[in-house]
Amino acid sequence: MQRSRSRTIISAVIAAALAASLLTSATPASAATNGFRGVNWADQRDNYVDGWVIPTGLTASDSYSTVYSYATVKSKADGIITGFQQQIGANTVRLPINPQSVNSDWWGRYKGAIDSSLEHGMKVILSYWEANKDGYVDDTTAWNTMWDRVTGDYGGNGNVYFEPMNEPFGYSLSAWVSLCSTWLSRYASIPRGRVLISGTGYNDNVTGVGAASALSGTLLSLHFYGFWASDTTRTAWTANLSNRLGSYSSRTIIDEAGSPMTTGLTYTGGQNQDGNVFTAYLAATTDLTRARQMGIVYWPGLRTGDSYSLTQQSGSGLVVNNASGVAQLRWGWGL
């Protein structure tokens, strides 16, 4: 997500059912993607920052302290990742990276969040976010150095997935395919089924990248939001999303989708979901992903100040902001 947005504790019955539903195996690009039941863990400032990305719950003191380093980050991440699993049922977390974070000593500490996720059996999607907010890679040399280090550290772990760039809206389709092809060649040892190629624009359409033979075998990532249209019916939102997917649903993970979770909306209720932009949008999105066995990585699972956030911090863990929103998301996950 590029810009900041004006974005109930879940019942014990729902929470108790979550642990048995976690999946941790890697999902190949040729299969359905509903093995990805995820959330974004995001920086309070949004992830478009010219500096270190610091997801909510981690602090600058974790970044700069020479005493509280990797162990502190990992300990804080343990509580948050456990919250994502127990309160929501997530088995995937999407985390931002940038050269400022990776090509510095913050990387050695930030890895605590990644390693905590992996030790909890989560899949991890590492996605590059640029700082200039122009839809281009800021500095190709620094970007390559970043990916050299990230793939060097995690290329051998089958539960880590790599997204070369988030929302490449500066590039034409051909230029974007060319850049991704170069990335795939540089990191040819990474199985293509562990690479997420973003759709064009704001990750808003995967038909072009899906048709590109140079990108065959990769997963595709799509973003889809309710503020992109004013429709109030599930039928209209289903058509909107279907057009963005084309024939590539089986390769696609919707790795950003979200709705307001702190404004009192009720997302469950069948026919009652029509009549409001956001309830109709989320119902259509989750109905379609369930039917087509697609993964969703919700935006955001945790981000302070974002009304879309599924959770907020409570002590060392998390509590849910909207139980009906969690229930609807879990429906979309096929649970």
Secondary structure, 3 states (H helix, E strand, C coil): CCCCCCCCCCCHHHHHCCHHHCCCCCCCCCCCCCCCEEEEECECCCCCCCCCCCECCCCHHHHHCCCCCHHHHHHHHHHHHHHHHHHHCCCEEEEEECHHHHCCCHHHHHHHHHHHHHHCCCEEEEEECCCCCCCCCCCHHHHHHHHHHHHHHHCCCCCEEEECCCCCCCCCHHHHHHHHHHHHHHCCCCCHHHEEEECHHHHCECHHHHHCHHHCCCEEEEECCHHHCCCCCHHHHHHHHHHHHCCCHHHEEEEECCCCCCCCCCCCCHHHHCCCHHHHHHHHHHHHHHHHCCEEEEEEEECCCCCCCCEEEECCEEEECCHHHHHHHHHHCCC
